[in-house]
Amino acid sequence: VQLQASGGGLVQAGGSLRLSCAGSGRTFSRDAMGWFRQAPGKEREFVAAISVASSVTYYADSLKGRFTISRDNAKNTVILQMNSLKPEDTAVYYCAAHPKLWIQSRMVLPSDYDYWGQGTLVTVSS
């Protein structure tokens, strides 16, 4: 399976970015999907996850209300809409596929995801 994240870039604080993750090589619609991020010198942290049929979404508490995850299984794409960006949102953002049973408490664990994209850099200037 291959995941390709795109849409990162430089944006001013308060601005918005839309990240996209395109999947190929397997049946994309079978997997829950997640977004993680990793800032320099920090561990990879959970951002958001979405179930196979988009019936359930889950967000890091600190990001609720600013970030929205969605997916289009017909296009094998997962989207992360990021609004009201802050300098502390600066990080490399990764999409990942989760082929296991959805257990919400485990969706925040990078180790529970089997496939990862290469990451896209988001830089928010103050």
GUMI-72954 format. One record per residue: residue number from 1; chain; x, y, z of N, C-alpha, C in turn. Coordinates in steps of 0.2 Angstrom, whole numbers, plus 5000, padded with zeros to 4 digits. Atoms other than C-alpha are relative to their C-alpha. Layout:
N
- resi,chain,n_c1,n_c2,n_c3,ca_c1,ca_c2,ca_c3,c_c1,c_c2,c_c3
- NUM,A,X,Y,Z,X,Y,Z,X,Y,Z
...
This chain:
126
- resi,chain,n_c1,n_c2,n_c3,ca_c1,ca_c2,ca_c3,c_c1,c_c2,c_c3
- 1,A,5004,4994,5000,5000,5000,5000,5004,5006,5000
- 2,A,4996,4993,5001,5006,5018,4996,4995,5005,5002
- 3,A,5004,4994,4998,5000,5034,5004,5004,5006,4999
- 4,A,4997,4994,5003,5004,5051,4997,4997,5006,5003
- 5,A,5003,4994,4997,5001,5066,5008,5003,5006,4996
- 6,A,4998,4994,5004,5001,5083,5000,4996,5006,5003
- 7,A,5004,4994,4997,4995,5101,5004,5003,5004,5005
- 8,A,4997,4996,4995,5007,5107,5016,5003,5006,4997
- 9,A,4997,4993,5003,5016,5124,5015,5001,5005,5006
- 10,A,4999,4995,4995,5019,5140,5024,4994,5004,5000
- 11,A,5006,4996,4999,5004,5150,5031,5001,5004,5006
- 12,A,5000,4996,4994,5002,5164,5043,4995,4998,5005
- 13,A,5005,5001,4994,4994,5162,5060,4993,5002,4998
- 14,A,5007,4998,5002,4975,5162,5058,4998,4997,4993
- 15,A,5002,5002,5006,4976,5155,5041,4997,4992,5000
- 16,A,5002,5007,5001,4970,5138,5034,5004,4996,4995
- 17,A,4997,5005,5005,4977,5123,5025,4996,4994,4999
- 18,A,5004,5006,5001,4969,5108,5017,5005,4994,4998
- 19,A,4995,5006,5001,4980,5092,5018,4996,4994,4996
- 20,A,5003,5006,5004,4976,5077,5006,5004,4994,5001
- 21,A,4996,5007,5000,4981,5059,5007,4997,4996,4995
- 22,A,5003,5005,5005,4979,5048,4992,5003,4993,5001
- 23,A,4998,5006,4999,4980,5030,4994,4999,4995,4994
- 24,A,5000,5005,5005,4984,5016,4982,5003,4993,5002
- 25,A,4997,5006,4999,4989,4998,4981,4996,4995,5004
- 26,A,5005,5004,4996,4975,4991,4992,4993,5003,5000
- 27,A,5007,4997,5000,4957,4993,4995,4999,5005,5006
- 28,A,5000,4994,4996,4957,5010,5003,4994,5000,5005
- 29,A,5006,4999,4996,4939,5009,5009,4999,4995,5005
- 30,A,5000,5004,4994,4943,4995,5021,5003,5002,5006
- 31,A,4996,4998,4995,4954,5004,5032,4997,5007,5003
- 32,A,5000,4993,4997,4951,5018,5045,5006,5003,4999
- 33,A,4994,4996,5002,4963,5032,5042,5001,5005,5006
- 34,A,4998,4995,4995,4972,5044,5053,5005,5005,4998
- 35,A,4995,4995,5001,4982,5059,5053,5004,5001,5007
- 36,A,4996,4999,4994,4997,5062,5065,5005,5006,4998
- 37,A,4995,4995,5002,5010,5076,5066,5006,4999,5005
- 38,A,4994,5001,4996,5028,5077,5072,5004,5007,4999
- 39,A,4996,4994,5000,5036,5093,5077,5007,4999,5001
- 40,A,4993,5001,4999,5055,5095,5078,5002,4998,5007
- 41,A,4998,5002,4994,5062,5086,5093,4994,4998,5005
- 42,A,5006,5002,4997,5045,5080,5098,4998,4993,4997
- 43,A,5003,5006,5002,5036,5063,5097,4994,5001,4995
- 44,A,5006,5000,5004,5023,5059,5084,4994,5000,5004
- 45,A,5006,5000,4996,5006,5064,5090,4994,4999,4996
- 46,A,5006,5001,5004,4989,5060,5085,4996,5006,4999
- 47,A,5004,4994,5002,4978,5073,5076,4993,4998,5000
- 48,A,5007,5002,5001,4962,5064,5070,5000,4993,4997
- 49,A,5001,5006,5003,4955,5048,5064,4993,5000,4997
- 50,A,5007,5001,5003,4940,5043,5053,4999,4993,4999
- 51,A,5002,5007,5001,4931,5026,5052,4999,4999,4992
- 52,A,5000,5002,5007,4929,5017,5036,4994,5003,4996
- 53,A,5006,4997,5003,4912,5023,5032,4999,5008,5002
- 54,A,5001,4993,4998,4915,5041,5039,4995,5001,5006
- 55,A,5005,4999,4995,4902,5037,5053,5003,5002,5006
- 56,A,4996,4998,4993,4915,5040,5067,5006,5004,4998
- 57,A,4994,4996,5001,4928,5054,5068,5002,5001,5007
- 58,A,4997,5000,4993,4940,5056,5083,5005,5005,4999
- 59,A,4995,4995,5000,4951,5071,5087,5004,5001,5006
- 60,A,4997,4998,4994,4964,5076,5098,4996,5006,5004
- 61,A,5004,4995,4996,4956,5086,5112,5002,5007,4998
- 62,A,4997,4994,5001,4967,5101,5109,4998,5003,4993
- 63,A,5001,4998,5007,4962,5102,5090,4993,5000,4998
- 64,A,5007,5000,5002,4943,5100,5091,4998,5007,4998
- 65,A,5003,4993,5002,4934,5114,5082,5004,5003,4995
- 66,A,4996,4997,5005,4949,5119,5072,5002,4995,4994
- 67,A,4998,5005,5005,4953,5103,5062,4994,4996,4998
- 68,A,5005,5005,5002,4941,5092,5052,5003,4995,4995
- 69,A,4997,5006,5004,4945,5075,5045,4994,4998,4996
- 70,A,5005,5003,5004,4935,5068,5030,5003,4995,4995
- 71,A,4997,5005,5005,4937,5055,5017,4995,4999,4994
- 72,A,5004,5001,5006,4931,5051,4999,5002,4993,4998
- 73,A,4998,5007,5002,4932,5032,4997,5000,4999,4992
- 74,A,5000,5001,5008,4928,5033,4978,5006,5003,4997
- 75,A,4994,4997,5003,4943,5044,4976,5006,4998,5004
- 76,A,4994,5002,4996,4954,5035,4989,5004,5005,5003
- 77,A,4997,4994,4997,4957,5051,4998,4998,5002,5007
- 78,A,5002,4998,4993,4957,5057,5016,5003,5008,5000
- 79,A,4998,4993,5000,4957,5076,5019,5000,5002,5007
- 80,A,5000,4997,4994,4962,5086,5034,5000,5007,4999
- 81,A,5001,4993,5001,4955,5103,5034,5002,5004,5007
- 82,A,4997,4997,4994,4965,5114,5046,4999,5008,5000
- 83,A,5002,4993,5000,4958,5131,5051,5003,5004,5006
- 84,A,4997,4996,4994,4964,5145,5063,5006,4997,5002
- 85,A,4994,5004,4999,4981,5138,5062,5004,5005,5005
- 86,A,4995,4996,4995,4994,5143,5076,5007,4998,4999
- 87,A,4993,5002,5001,5013,5143,5076,5001,4993,5003
- 88,A,4999,5007,4997,5012,5127,5087,4997,4995,4996
- 89,A,5003,5005,5005,5003,5118,5073,5006,4998,4995
- 90,A,4995,5002,5004,5020,5118,5064,5003,4993,5001
- 91,A,4998,5007,4999,5025,5100,5061,5000,4997,4993
- 92,A,5001,5004,5005,5027,5087,5048,4993,4996,5001
- 93,A,5007,5004,4999,5009,5079,5045,5000,4994,4996
- 94,A,5000,5006,5003,5007,5061,5041,4993,4997,5000
- 95,A,5006,5004,5001,4993,5051,5035,5002,4992,5001
- 96,A,4999,5007,4999,4991,5032,5040,4994,4996,5000
- 97,A,5006,5004,5001,4980,5018,5037,5000,4995,5006
- 98,A,5001,5005,4994,4973,5007,5051,4995,4995,4998
- 99,A,5004,5006,5002,4967,4990,5045,4996,4996,5006
- 100,A,5003,5004,4995,4962,4984,5062,4993,5002,5003
- 101,A,5007,4999,4997,4946,4984,5072,5001,5007,5004
- 102,A,5000,4993,4997,4942,5002,5078,4999,4999,5007
- 103,A,5001,4999,4993,4945,5004,5096,5002,5007,5002
- 104,A,4999,4993,5000,4944,5022,5100,5007,5002,5004
- 105,A,4994,4999,4995,4957,5022,5114,5007,4998,4996
- 106,A,4994,5002,5003,4970,5014,5102,5001,5004,4994
- 107,A,4999,4996,5006,4967,5026,5087,5005,5005,5001
- 108,A,4995,4995,4999,4979,5038,5095,5007,4997,5000
- 109,A,4994,5003,4999,4993,5026,5095,5003,4999,4993
- 110,A,4997,5002,5006,5005,5026,5080,5002,4993,4999
- 111,A,4999,5007,5001,5009,5008,5083,4995,4996,4997
- 112,A,5006,5004,5002,4992,5003,5079,4998,5001,4992
- 113,A,5001,4998,5007,4993,5010,5061,5006,4996,4996
- 114,A,4996,5005,5003,5001,4998,5048,5004,5004,4994
- 115,A,4998,4997,5006,5004,5010,5033,5000,5007,5001
- 116,A,4999,4993,4999,5011,5027,5033,5002,5004,4993
- 117,A,4998,4996,5005,5013,5041,5020,5007,5003,5002
- 118,A,4993,4997,4999,5029,5051,5018,5000,5007,5004
- 119,A,5000,4994,4996,5023,5067,5027,5000,5006,4996
- 120,A,5000,4994,5003,5020,5084,5022,5001,5006,5005
- 121,A,4998,4995,4995,5027,5100,5031,4995,5005,5000
- 122,A,5004,4994,4999,5016,5113,5038,5004,5005,5004
- 123,A,4997,4995,4996,5024,5129,5044,4995,5006,5001
- 124,A,5004,4995,4998,5014,5142,5053,5004,5006,5003
- 125,A,4996,4994,4997,5022,5159,5055,4996,5005,5004
- 126,A,5004,4996,4995,5017,5171,5069,5000,5007,4997
